[in-house]
Amino acid sequence: MGGCRAIYKSSSFLPSLVSTQTRFESVSRSNSRIRMATEPNGDTGASSKNQCSTTMDSPSSASSAIDFLSLCHRLKTTKRTGWIRRGIQDPESIADHMYRMGLMALIAADIPGINRDRCVKMAIVHDIAEAIVGDITPSDGVPKEEKSRREQEALDHMCMLLGERSRAKEIYELWMEYEENSSPEAKVVKDFDKVEMILQALEYENEQGKDLDEFFQSTAGKFQTDVGKAWAAEINARRKRKE
């Protein structure tokens, strides 16, 4: 999307849900219908995320919004891969995960220099590209760079589908900020992502008798903020008490 105006030619997008690869290939086919036109920009050094705008040829803003929200429905129905592979019964969806992260941002104590509203918004959109590419995990064997490329292409498509200039730009900027870990808010939300995962792991251990220690080990020592460290310590303390 950087440094361009994307004109989306169709108001519907129906990629297959059979597999991550099939979903991604469907996005690529859809994106082949997009005409990219270079937009003049005098500041050639500006970040691509600040140069992006989107328009649609004909659908109304209401139609664009419903198309976008219908695509986001997959976030409610796609289960998180890590739990599926460990035999968790009725595992959480991607939307479940993002929703509780949003609550974390909402209830956390005020932190000097941190914009709470931005954290809430970032939590809501940080995994939004998974509506198309699915929940890709390290065990899928997809290189980090390729995963990021697929997700950014999916995000490009979703912003073009949304079509409303300022909202699409805001979603894109929030997602990129999180992906690049480029702000204090992104660091907080990155920590909430890990905190939510280990809290969910603890709940599944308690409810289903599973040993999910690998999730706790994978986050150990990786928290960047005081709130993340404090909440993770509380979760780990509760886990030890039940042993």
N, C-alpha and C positions, 0 to 999 in steps of 0.2 A: 504494500500500500504506500510505501514511502515515496514522497515526491511526485505523486501522481493523482489524477482524478479517475476514479473507477466508475464506469457506467454499466450497471447490471441490466442485462437484457431480459431476464425472466423473473417472475415473482414466486416461483416454486422451486424447491430443491429437495429431492427425495433420494438420497444415497442409500444404499443397502446397509442393513444393520448386521449382516452375516459375520463380518470380521473387520478388524481394524484396517487391514490392507484394502479390503473392498470399499470401506467407507472412504478411505483416503483417495483411492482411484476415482471414486465418484465425484469427490470434490475437484480433482484435477480436471475431469471431463467437464464439470460445470464451469470451472474457471476458464476453460478454453473459449467459452462464449462471451467472456468479458473483454471489452475493448479498453486498452490502457492508453491514455493520451497524456503526454508530458505536459505538465502545468508550469508556466514560467515562474521562476522563483529567484529573486535577486540574491538571497542569502544562501549561497551554495553550501555553506558550512552548517546550516541548521539541521537539527536531528530530524530523521525521517518521520518520526512519530508526530512532529509538530507541523509537517507539511501536508498531511493527508486530509483529503475531504472526499465525501461520497455523495453521489446523486443517483436517482433512479429515473428511468425514462417516463414511466406513466403511473404506477400504482399510487393510490392515496397513502397518506401517512398512516391511516388506520390499517390499511391492507398490509403495509410494510411491517407495522408493529405485530400484527397477528401472525404473519409469516415467520418473523423472528422468534416470537414466543412459541410457536408450534415446533420449530426446530429445537428450542431449548427444552421442550418436553422430554427429549431423550436424556437430559441430565437427571430427570426424575426416575426414569425407567432403567438406566444403565447402572448395574451394580459395580462396586469397586472391586477391581481385579484381584488385589491382594487377599481379600477376604474369601473370594470364591475359591481361589487356589488352595486355601487352607481349610476348606470344608466348612466354613461358617454357614449356618442355616439362616436364611432370610437376611443376607448382608445388606448393609446400607448402600444407598445410591450415591452418585456423585453429588446430586443436589442436597441430600441429607448432610453430607460432609461440609459443603459450602455454607449451608444454612447455619450450622452450629458455629462455624468459624465467624460468621457475621454476628452471632450473639456474643461470641468472645470479644470481638472488637467493640460491641455496644456496651458490655458490662465492665470492661477493664477500667481500672482507676486511671484518672487523667495522667498523662505522661507529658512533661514539658517538651514543647516543640513537635508534638505528634498531633496530626489532624485526625480526630476520631472518625468523622464522617468519611474521610478518604479511606481509612482502614476498613470501614464497613463495606463501602463500595468495592474495594479491591478484593475483599473476601468473597463477595458475591460473584465476581467475574474471573477470579484467578484460574479456575478450571473450565471456563466456559467453552473453550475450543474442543473439549472432550465430547461435546454434543455431536461432533462429527468424527473425530479420530478415535474416540474411545479412551479408556483409562490405560495408557501405556505405562508399564512398570519396568524396572531394570531387568527383571527376569525374562522379558520379551525379547531381549537381545537387540533392541533398536538403539543405535548410538545416540548419545545425548544431542548431538548436533542435528541428526535426522529427526528426532522427536520434536525438537524446537522448530525445525523447518516445517514439518507437517502441521504442527499446532498453529504456527503463524499464518500459514496458507489458509487453514480453516478459519482463523480469526478474521483474516482479510475478507473471506467470503461472507461471514456472518455480519460484519460491519457494512458490507455492500448491500446485503439483504435488508438490513435495518433501514438504510437509505436516508435517515434523518441526520443531517450533517453534524450538529454539535454532539448528539448522543453517541453516534458511532465513533466520533473522534475521542470522546471521553472514555468509552469502553476500551478502545485501542490503546490509549495512553496508560490507563490503569493496568491493563494486562502486560504491556511492555515494561512498565515500572516494576511490577512484581517479578516478571521473568528475569530482568536484569539485576534485581535486588539493589536498585539504584537510589533508594530513598529511605529515610528512617521508618516511614510507614510500611514500606515493602519488607523491611527487616522484621517489624512487628508481626505482619501478616504471615511471613514465612515461618516464624516461630509458632503462630497459631495453627498453621497447617500441621506441624509436627505434634503439637500439643493435642490437637483434636484426634490425630491418629492414635496416639498412645492411650488417650482416654477411652477411645472406642475399643482398642485392644484389651484394656483392663475390663471393660464391660463385657466383652465377649468371653474373656477368661472366666469371669464370675458367672455368667449366664449359661455358658455352654461347655465349661470345663476344659477349654483348650489351653495349650501352652503356646503363647504368642510372644515369647521372649525376644525373638528376632526383631520385632518391631521396636521394642525398647532399646535394644542394642544398636539398631540402625540410627537412632536419634541421639544417642549418648554423646555429650560434649559438643553438640552442633547448634545449640541455642545461642542466639545473638543478642538477646535483650534481657533485661532484668525480669520483666513480666513473664517471658517465656521460660526462663530458668526457674522462677519461683513456682509457676504452675506445673511444670514438668516434675519438679522436686516433690510437690504435693501428691501428684499422681503416683510417682514411684514409692513414696512413703506409704500410701494406702495399699499399694500392691504388696509391699513387704509385710504389712500388718496382717494381711489375710493368709500369708503362708504358714 
